[in-house]
């Protein structure tokens, strides 16, 4: 059976629909929609299990296994008594949908379907961005249009040993002790809370507001291809509230720019002389985190630590590298890295003794930031398990020399904005292929000229060690505007609501506001958000009370603007 319904695919720049489309719904699509509805009911009614730690775990079942028999009253849901319960329901809903960078289509489709079902106009561009137009509530038709913006994608990092498949599996959400986290993966509160807030508004959770444009962008955690594709005619509003900040009672009013530079080393393997032993070396247990907002916390970088240990093994025992790998995305501080090496004719006890020295040294060095660091050295039981080919001793020295010489962490603090990191780098991805080793480092700076100089300096350093360098496409910084009318209004509302001043900062992380500031003339922006910690790592969590704060503040701010 097939039936159809009409919906409008609209462009507000003309004030009327630009085209009409017909949505054909087949029986298979009906089955999918029904299953999705059952999934939502299942989430809302998931039973609460209190563990000894007082944790409440909600493990969302895959959509294909959801049964309508699970649906019942949601009175026992852990968010039921919260003011922001509409946001939490949407967050659990989108946690069923895969949304890795460059794979946001299913979630974007879901948003368009919701807009269609609510008879709302929307636009979707070729990059995958979606904007939904929400008319003003009665009595507020003459107020200025406000754009609320969040990005659909999330950084996908999982704990060592996790079998989670981000392309298929739902995020398993855990509520505990005033926090929400995920089981063994990134949570996706960055920027899932922002997306969920917009979806709650789309569903009518705010009763009083002016004209709103709900802007959902793609690939923020990747290459900024979404926001970079936006044009001034895609949406009308010139007052924009970005919901990608990560600190309650604070507004981001500026951000760093950045780029991902790639360094490649030609891997010329030669035969290993016997006697020789093969070892797997792994550094793990680090906290990781966001390469921008966490870079000043002094956390260990697994790629850099691996380089230091390999250099010691090379200089002391002539170890030769077969492969090195570490990290997941360049915007995350790598929490684990590993190497396969050959060591010629050295007793195991000598090698283990050196590794133990570095184990103790790293433990002291990172006692406060990474207390759970581990170093695992395992000799391969059969040295025939691997081809007896490795990088030469000279190439090994060049490779590990670059890993230890490459700048990493905070390079300069700002003299203009006290307490703000001005410039940093994060070697975030290390990969070995058949004939090369590739390292990707994320550079960030408040000033584009300084970032360009840093990139050139790193390229020269790479050349010394035999690496080639390729500078990545830069994304711009966002220059703060302390005289912003939107900021002044937000500060007034915040003071009235909470009795304290709204703090401001220039954040050492990339925000899409930087691109929007350069491409949308006259736009006035601030960035707000809940308190999120350890973003871009499996330790990521969001503070429940801060989501309540964001929801309360945003509703009041929209009311004041209207």
Buried (B, 14 or more C-beta within 10 A) or exposed (E): EEEEEEBBBBBBBEEEBEEEEEBEBEEEEEEBEEBBEBBBBBBBBBEEEEEEEEBBBBEBBEBEEBEEEBBEEBEEBBBEEBEBBBBBBBBBBBBBBBBBBBBBBEBBBBBBBBBBEEEBBBBBBEBBBBBBBBEBBEEBEEBEBBBBBBBBBBBBBBBEEEEBEBEEBBBBBBBBEEBBBBBBBBBBBBBBBBBBBBBBBBBEBBEBBBBBBBBBBBBBBBBBBBBBBBEEEBBBBBBBBBBBBBBBBBBBBBBBBBBBBBBBBEBEBEEBEEEBBBBBBBBBBBBBBBBBBBBBBEBBBBBBBBBBBBBBBBEEBBBBBBBBBBBBBBBBBBBBBBBBBBBBEBEEEEBBEBBEEBBEBBBEBBEEBBEEBBBEBEBBEEBEEBEBEBBEBEBBBBBBBBBBBBBBBBBBBBEEBEEBBBBBBBBBBBBBEEEBBBBBBBBBBBBBEBBBEBBEEBBEBBEEBBBEBEBBEBBBBBBBBEEBEBBEBBBEBBEEBBEEEBEBBBBBBBBBBBBBBBBBEEBBBBBBBBBBBBBBBBBBBBBBBBBBBBBBBBBBBBBEBB
